[in-house]
Amino acid sequence: LRAGKYMIPVQMWKESSRFFFKFGYNQTLMAEIKAMQGRKYHGYDEINPRKLWSIPDTPRNRFQLSYLMGENPYDHYDKPLLTIDKLDRSVFEHQKEITAFELTRRCCIVAAEMATGKTLATIECIERSGITNWWWVGPKWALRAVQNEFKKWKAKVQPIYFTYEALLKVTKQGNFILPEGIVFDEAAKIKNPQAQRSQAARHIADLMREKFPYPFIILLSGAPAPKSPIDWWHLCEIACPGFLKEGDINKFKERLAIISKEESISGATFQKIVAWRDDSNRCTECGLMKEDHDLDVSHGFQPGVNEVYKLYERMKGLVIVKRKKECLDLPDKIFRIIRCQPTQETLRAYSLIKNTSKTAIEALTRARELSDGFQYAEVESGPGVCTLCNGTGTISGQLVGTDESVQCTNCNGTGACKTYVRQAQQFPCPKDGELIQLLEEHEDIGRLVVFAGFTGAIDKISELCVKSRWDVTQLDGRGLRYFGENISSRDPLDLFLDIEHDRNVCFVSHPGSGGAGLNLQVSPTCVFYSNDFNADYRIQAMERIHRPGMDYNRGATIVDLFHLPTDEYVHDNLSTKINLQALTLGDLQQWSQRVSNDRNV
């Protein structure tokens, strides 16, 4: 087997469903075996202990094993792309390249920024594949946009559409005809290997590889690694198990990050990421930059390796990257921050929250609510059925240590008790005044997009817009709704997009609901009343107005409203995640500079 530059003689055989290895001590080869999925050392087995290593017989281990045996399983991902002379539709050159990449690789990841036309390129691939049995999986509102694309371009092949929740349900039931081609749209939704929908996607992909010699497994995403570089691991496993050397996500994390072992209050140990290996001037021992490396540190400076950027090189062939600035002639986004001055009363409330909250998470959440001008509270909503005794008035005596049934301790035998609902209690906030001013600035345009991180804030913004004589298209977890002029026969989203509609309309949404798959370029401005910590939502939401069809003269402006320090804290957290993703996509320029030229107002 291959060990660095050398081939080491190894005895290898198969017992049951595992491959066993016997070889003389070699540290490099040992590291290769330890990186495999499900590796095990049998020297400590209770029955028949042997100084042997073994690995399970899985597709990803076979891929890596063939490489160690001197073969080249990466050859398929190194060969030149198919030549496509002419497409039936008028497309850009980068879309033609995406189509050629998908047809050549068949199992691959398309990391193309929003509005680069990856959907149309994939439609061309589906039509040219010679396969009619396709599935298209994605979030609910993204699927709606995709269906419109298939209708708009009069696609010759229609896939079966699934949300990720529907895919999970179908996979559990097991009663389905396996597709020969599948597209996972907004693939960041399946980046977590522990999530059930991610496991369902992996299961379907593995079944396809078992049944068909050359299936199409295509992952599409504009933000493939929105939380950290580790997000790439499971996406690559779905597309091609074994393409990345590391057999599990923890090994992958150890390669990309400097990790320390910490101890919790209970005494349990856990791993903490000290820093990412994103710069050769970062000490690989402690994570400090060279200029910050104090002489008092117990070790000398150990120059590191930029493993985050190397990941981009490692994934070449499996992943194609297309950035909007390289493909489309769109004006740069303008970033604007409006800082609001909190009142003394708000600052006192902010201090009270910090001092009375039981946990840091509770304090942060309540402070973010305060910054948006509301607080969630449990409000009594009248009598209801007792949840402990289900309205019977008695409970099993075993609950209190007796043999006979006793009177319910929750409702005192009445079978009813008070119920509470969560309500958002609103109060004045300087963000409201700034939003009203932005609405006035857009009176001549008649369209504005506003995102907020809480349902309570979304409702508050909608009420504010209606009071300012603006209609509202609202989209969140409760669905798509319209407030204002009563036009029941028309779709709320169509009313926002129809610039001939003479009413001023504001699109108000949570970034997770309205940030994927929608074209909102009729508005030149996107306002973030508040953010959450999900960088995928932020990335997607920013691009809704910055796409072909936008007003090039007005451009695209992203406005963030800052009130309390928590707003800036969340924004900085998102910027760090977005920068890390840019580095894994090979964008060194974005990594070395700020993502945006913030303009403080």
Beta strands, then each sheet from edge to edge (+ up, - down):
strand 1: 2-3
strand 2: 6-7
strand 3: 11-15
strand 4: 18-22
strand 5: 40-41
strand 6: 53-56
strand 7: 107-112
strand 8: 134-137
strand 9: 160-162
strand 10: 181-184
strand 11: 216-221
strand 12: 257-263
strand 13: 269-276
strand 14: 319-322
strand 15: 334-339
strand 16: 374-385
strand 17: 394-395
strand 18: 406-407
strand 19: 416-426
strand 20: 447-451
strand 21: 471-476
strand 22: 479-483
strand 23: 505-509
strand 24: 525-528
strand 25: 557-562
strand 26: 599-600
sheet 1: 1+ 2-
sheet 2: 3+ 4- 6+ 5-
sheet 3: 9+ 8+ 10+ 11+ 7+ 14+
sheet 4: 12+ 13-
sheet 5: 22+ 21- 23- 20- 24- 25- 15- 26-
sheet 6: 16+ 19-
sheet 7: 17+ 18-
end
